[in-house]
Amino acid sequence: MTTENIARLNELELLFMQQSQQIEELSSEVALCHRRIDELERANSTLHAMIQGLAPEMEESPDE
């Protein structure tokens, strides 16, 4: 192997390591976002159920 080939191989290995790290970071971020979305969906469902429970007691507004 020539010095040029070794240098190119080292450069490719470095780029591969950087991309692997970025992929891991992005994967972690996506997992965090997914957990947050799940939490928000649960909260939304709870609020929706609460509103549905109040609906029979609510009077119709004059605008409706």
Backbone as numpy.savetxt, mean C-alpha at the origin, in Angstrom:
# Nx Ny Nz CAx CAy CAz Cx Cy Cz
39.43 -13.33 -17.95 38.60 -12.14 -17.95 39.47 -10.90 -17.95
39.06 -9.95 -18.75 39.81 -8.71 -18.81 39.38 -7.78 -17.68
40.19 -6.80 -17.43 39.89 -5.81 -16.40 38.58 -5.09 -16.73
38.37 -4.85 -18.02 37.14 -4.18 -18.45 35.92 -5.05 -18.15
36.02 -6.34 -18.40 34.92 -7.27 -18.12 34.64 -7.36 -16.62
35.69 -7.37 -15.83 35.52 -7.43 -14.37 34.85 -6.16 -13.86
35.28 -5.03 -14.38 34.68 -3.76 -13.97 33.19 -3.74 -14.36
32.87 -4.20 -15.54 31.47 -4.24 -16.00 30.65 -5.19 -15.13
31.22 -6.33 -14.81 30.54 -7.31 -13.95 30.28 -6.71 -12.56
31.26 -6.02 -12.01 31.10 -5.36 -10.72 29.99 -4.31 -10.77
29.96 -3.56 -11.86 28.93 -2.54 -12.03 27.54 -3.18 -12.09
27.42 -4.28 -12.83 26.14 -4.98 -12.93 25.72 -5.56 -11.58
26.67 -6.09 -10.83 26.35 -6.64 -9.50 25.86 -5.53 -8.58
26.50 -4.37 -8.63 26.09 -3.23 -7.81 24.68 -2.78 -8.18
24.40 -2.67 -9.47 23.06 -2.29 -9.92 22.03 -3.31 -9.48
22.36 -4.57 -9.56 21.45 -5.63 -9.13 21.15 -5.52 -7.64
22.16 -5.28 -6.83 21.96 -5.14 -5.39 21.08 -3.93 -5.08
21.31 -2.80 -5.78 20.50 -1.60 -5.57 19.04 -1.85 -5.94
18.83 -2.52 -7.05 17.46 -2.81 -7.48 16.78 -3.78 -6.52
17.52 -4.76 -6.04 16.96 -5.70 -5.07 16.52 -4.97 -3.81
17.33 -4.04 -3.34 17.00 -3.26 -2.15 15.76 -2.40 -2.40
15.70 -1.78 -3.56 14.53 -0.96 -3.89 13.26 -1.80 -3.97
13.36 -2.99 -4.54 12.21 -3.89 -4.62 11.74 -4.27 -3.23
12.65 -4.58 -2.33 12.29 -4.90 -0.95 11.59 -3.73 -0.27
12.12 -2.52 -0.46 11.52 -1.32 0.14 10.12 -1.07 -0.42
9.97 -1.20 -1.73 8.66 -1.02 -2.34 7.66 -2.07 -1.88
8.13 -3.29 -1.75 7.27 -4.37 -1.27 6.78 -4.09 0.15
7.66 -3.59 0.99 7.28 -3.24 2.36 6.26 -2.10 2.35
6.48 -1.14 1.51 5.56 0.01 1.41 4.18 -0.45 0.92
4.15 -1.32 -0.06 2.88 -1.85 -0.57 2.16 -2.63 0.52
2.89 -3.42 1.29 2.28 -4.18 2.38 1.69 -3.24 3.43
2.40 -2.17 3.76 1.89 -1.17 4.70 0.61 -0.53 4.18
0.61 -0.15 2.92 -0.57 0.47 2.31 -1.75 -0.50 2.31
-1.48 -1.76 2.04 -2.54 -2.77 2.02 -3.15 -2.92 3.42
-2.30 -2.95 4.45 -2.81 -3.04 5.82 -3.65 -1.82 6.16
-3.21 -0.64 5.74 -3.95 0.59 6.03 -5.29 0.59 5.31
-5.31 0.14 4.07 -6.56 0.04 3.32 -7.52 -0.91 4.03
-7.01 -2.05 4.50 -7.85 -2.99 5.25 -8.44 -2.34 6.49
-7.62 -1.58 7.22 -8.10 -0.89 8.42 -9.20 0.12 8.06
-8.98 0.88 6.99 -9.95 1.87 6.57 -11.25 1.22 6.09
-11.15 0.09 5.42 -12.35 -0.63 4.97 -13.15 -1.12 6.17
-12.46 -1.62 7.20 -13.16 -2.07 8.41 -13.84 -0.89 9.10
-13.14 0.23 9.21 -13.72 1.41 9.84 -14.92 1.91 9.04
-14.80 1.89 7.74 -15.89 2.32 6.88 -17.11 1.40 7.06
-16.89 0.11 7.13 -17.98 -0.83 7.33 -18.66 -0.60 8.68
-17.85 -0.35 9.69 -18.40 -0.08 11.03 -19.26 1.18 11.01
-18.74 2.24 10.42 -19.50 3.48 10.32 -20.77 3.30 9.50
-20.68 2.56 8.43 -21.85 2.30 7.60 -22.92 1.56 8.40
-22.50 0.56 9.16 -23.44 -0.19 9.99 -24.07 0.72 11.04
-23.28 1.60 11.62 -23.81 2.53 12.62 -24.85 3.46 11.99
-24.57 3.95 10.82 -25.51 4.85 10.14 -26.78 4.09 9.78
-26.64 2.87 9.31 -27.81 2.06 8.98 -28.67 1.83 10.22
-28.00 1.65 11.36 -28.73 1.46 12.61 -29.49 2.70 13.02
-29.01 3.87 12.65 -29.68 5.13 12.98 -30.75 5.51 11.97
-30.70 4.97 10.80 -31.58 5.38 9.71 -33.06 5.32 10.08
-33.57 4.28 10.73 -35.00 4.26 11.04 -35.41 5.41 11.96
-34.50 5.89 12.79 -34.81 6.96 13.73 -34.68 8.34 13.10
-34.02 8.42 11.97 -33.78 9.73 11.34 -35.05 10.22 10.68
-35.34 11.50 10.90 -36.47 12.12 10.23 -36.02 12.59 8.86
-36.94 12.58 7.93 -36.62 13.05 6.59 -36.48 14.56 6.63
-35.45 15.06 6.01 -35.22 16.50 6.01 -36.21 17.17 5.06
-36.51 18.45 5.26 -37.43 19.16 4.37 -36.93 19.23 2.92
-35.62 19.09 2.74 -35.05 19.18 1.40 -35.29 17.91 0.58
-35.67 16.83 1.21 -35.81 15.57 0.50 -37.22 15.34 0.04
